Amino acid sequence: MRLEKKTVSKRKTLALSIIAFAGLLCALASLVCRLNYPASAQTMPNPVEQLAAKEADEEFDVAVFSDIANNYKTMKLELEAVNATNADFAICNGDLVKYGSSAHRFSYVQRQLLKTIKMPLFIIPGNHDDTPEVGFQRFHDFFGPERQYWNYADTLFVSINTGKKSFDEIESRFLKETLEQERAKFRRCILIMHCPPIDLRPNEKFHCINDKNEIKAIENLVKEHHIDMIVTSHIHWYLEGTFAGAHIFHTPSGGQHVRDPENPNFGYVLMSFRKDGGILLKHMDVASERGRGAEYCFIVISERFPIIACTGLTVFVTVSAIVFLSKRKTKMSQDVK
């Protein structure tokens, strides 16, 4: 009988020790994830300065991708494919993260861009890059300005923030002033925005800027300043059309769900600027493989580091104390006998 009690006691002590050790491991694992997936922003290279250092050719290529949010395994394939184009520069046209993402997720995407893309990269905000607490400030901290313009060879590029699904007074004033000051200096002009002024899908017209006055304001500026092409995203379906006399296209999804019923692939667009002034568009499929990968779990653990670490350490300390007191009680009982 005494032997049975002793055996039960040993098993109980072993079980408690395992629980304590597991709590410590959880705390340590969360610390490792926190260190490897931090919330801090690194310094992004200035693409305007990088372009200024390049000797522009009469003909050049630009890779445009977008909507890489959330599916990190997919995102890596997309970034590798874009980088392999060796284009003169690349444009990421919004939705780098999912709506309401933490700084950890912004940081992870930023580090993947820095690690993979080896060409000047311009980043435009999308609707998912907005956050409830700070708006587009987090986007600005990690990826740069919300709106900008630059030139390369004989072409002016202007980007605005329609991630708010609107063309408000701030964007209108910036675009108007930029076009008035810069448009006449260049042969061609490309306007870039995430949410488009029109939805080119044949049966659905709602996934775009909805305010008719704002759409009309864009239309007037496009006509007045002879915009050649409008680059948009948000639809997750590669489509081409016209708007206010300008060629317009939606980029395919680079990671988020695909809406094209005939093409399950995510991809990007390669814009080839020709000597004769033409712009050729090539829709490039990457793959249909999707997935978040292990990194998604590690980022979630990093986000919840304080809770996991505190819980793990509490379990470790509490259970260790129980084991210690149990052993001490047993020893004292044996000494009395």
PyMOL commands that set and color helices and strands:
alter all, ss='L'
color gray80, all
select helices_A, chain A and resi 2-36+47-52+72-83+103-116+127-129+137-143+169-185+212-224+294-303+305-336
alter helices_A, ss='H'
color red, helices_A
select strands_A, chain A and resi 60-65+89-93+121-124+148-152+155-159+188-192+229-232+239-243+246-250+266-273+279-287
alter strands_A, ss='S'
color yellow, strands_A
deselect
rebuild
show_as cartoon
